[in-house]
Amino acid sequence: MAITIDDADTALELDNLSLWYGEKQALNEISLRVPAHRITALIGPSGCGKSTLLRCFNRMNDAIESCRISGDIRLQQHSIQAAGQDLCALRRRVGMVFQRPNPFAKSIYDNVVYGLRLQGVRDRRVLDEAVERALRAAALWAEVKDNLWQNALTLSSGQQQRLVIARAIAIEPEILLLDEPTSALDPISTLVIEELMTTLKQHFTLILVTHNMQQAARVSDYTAFMHQGSVVEFGLTDTLFTTPRQRRTEDYITGRYG
Ligand SMILES: Nc1ncnc2c1ncn2[C@@H]1O[C@H](COP(=O)(O)OP(=O)(O)OP(=O)(O)O)[C@@H](O)[C@H]1O
């Protein structure tokens, strides 16, 4: 498949990636380069394989017993499919944020430093600095700086989702996977998270699964349109939404199906 890409470095490279759940093939020979420090959106009708593909990037599908994968995914030129790949190390490099905010029933502070403490960081000054840095980057610092010991579950859903993003970025991953991160939020909180995504790409590569085509068009630099387990079209978001090359892409973005 011909891929147009700007001069961004490649963060992730997929080579003929296929995936089966038991007998059912859910991904079909996907080859793709995900540009670094950009937002790449995965769009397509329900069941086309968006979340399955996203979960390949940090090997979350490994937990599913019936799942089998062929092909390769390279993170900075190294295969993440290799036997012996340290999954904890991989997930430190590839963080994930889910549809529903899932903070732990702990203080705001303890949520943000959770990953750092797992890594053995104990120095209070280092942790304090990381909390401020991550909360500022997640556009939450101003709202919570005086209440860092408050239970995270008392925050609004939009604040909780920003806290979860702060928790994910506190360990400074290279890639942040976002699986419909705003679908459980109100329109204002959605806007805040969308603005946040565009600032986060300065430091991280973002891959966003969204059902919301307007959101993909608003925030992403690149879009992959998926259908029945295949990437039908991948390119610059502006181009894909204005002059799609494939009939199936055009039908989807004009609302003729899906
Ligand atoms: N754990 C699983 N076991 C078996 N089949 C699965 C599993 N997870 C997903 N599938 C199937 O794989 C296909 C792709 O599902 P996936 O959730 O990746 O699609 P999606 O595009 O993210 O859908 P949606 O937009 O509805 O969330 C679907 O047919 C789904 O039923």
The ligand as an SDF file (V2000), in Angstrom:
LIG
                    3D

 31 33  0  0  0  0  0  0  0  0999 V2000
  -11.4330  -11.0680   22.8170 N   0  0  0  0  0  0  0  0  0  0  0  0
  -12.0090  -11.3310   21.6310 C   0  0  0  0  0  0  0  0  0  0  0  0
  -12.3140  -12.5940   21.2890 N   0  0  0  0  0  0  0  0  0  0  0  0
  -12.8920  -12.8860   20.1120 C   0  0  0  0  0  0  0  0  0  0  0  0
  -13.2160  -11.9530   19.1750 N   0  0  0  0  0  0  0  0  0  0  0  0
  -12.9420  -10.6880   19.4620 C   0  0  0  0  0  0  0  0  0  0  0  0
  -12.3300  -10.2930   20.7040 C   0  0  0  0  0  0  0  0  0  0  0  0
  -12.1730   -8.9420   20.7010 N   0  0  0  0  0  0  0  0  0  0  0  0
  -12.6720   -8.5150   19.5130 C   0  0  0  0  0  0  0  0  0  0  0  0
  -13.1300   -9.5490   18.7750 N   0  0  0  0  0  0  0  0  0  0  0  0
  -13.7220   -9.4820   17.4290 C   0  0  0  0  0  0  0  0  0  0  0  0
  -12.7550   -8.9020   16.5600 O   0  0  0  0  0  0  0  0  0  0  0  0
  -13.3780   -7.9880   15.6660 C   0  0  0  0  0  0  0  0  0  0  0  0
  -12.7470   -6.6120   15.8340 C   0  0  0  0  0  0  0  0  0  0  0  0
  -13.1300   -6.0950   17.1140 O   0  0  0  0  0  0  0  0  0  0  0  0
  -12.6010   -4.7170   17.6740 P   0  0  0  0  0  0  0  0  0  0  0  0
  -13.1500   -4.5420   19.0430 O   0  0  0  0  0  0  0  0  0  0  0  0
  -11.1540   -4.6340   17.4850 O   0  0  0  0  0  0  0  0  0  0  0  0
  -13.2950   -3.6930   16.6500 O   0  0  0  0  0  0  0  0  0  0  0  0
  -13.5220   -2.1230   16.7860 P   0  0  0  0  0  0  0  0  0  0  0  0
  -13.3630   -1.5680   15.4200 O   0  0  0  0  0  0  0  0  0  0  0  0
  -12.6520   -1.5740   17.8510 O   0  0  0  0  0  0  0  0  0  0  0  0
  -15.0450   -2.0740   17.2340 O   0  0  0  0  0  0  0  0  0  0  0  0
  -15.8350   -0.9500   18.0610 P   0  0  0  0  0  0  0  0  0  0  0  0
  -15.7310    0.3000   17.2500 O   0  0  0  0  0  0  0  0  0  0  0  0
  -17.2440   -1.4790   18.1100 O   0  0  0  0  0  0  0  0  0  0  0  0
  -15.1920   -0.8530   19.4130 O   0  0  0  0  0  0  0  0  0  0  0  0
  -14.8580   -8.0190   15.9750 C   0  0  0  0  0  0  0  0  0  0  0  0
  -15.4800   -8.9290   15.0980 O   0  0  0  0  0  0  0  0  0  0  0  0
  -14.9100   -8.5430   17.3890 C   0  0  0  0  0  0  0  0  0  0  0  0
  -16.1090   -9.2430   17.6240 O   0  0  0  0  0  0  0  0  0  0  0  0
  1  2  1  0
  2  3  1  0
  2  7  2  0
  3  4  2  0
  4  5  1  0
  5  6  2  0
  6  7  1  0
  6 10  1  0
  7  8  1  0
  8  9  2  0
  9 10  1  0
 10 11  1  0
 11 12  1  0
 11 30  1  0
 12 13  1  0
 13 14  1  0
 13 28  1  0
 14 15  1  0
 15 16  1  0
 16 17  2  0
 16 18  1  0
 16 19  1  0
 19 20  1  0
 20 21  2  0
 20 22  1  0
 20 23  1  0
 23 24  1  0
 24 25  2  0
 24 26  1  0
 24 27  1  0
 28 29  1  0
 28 30  1  0
 30 31  1  0
M  END
$$$$
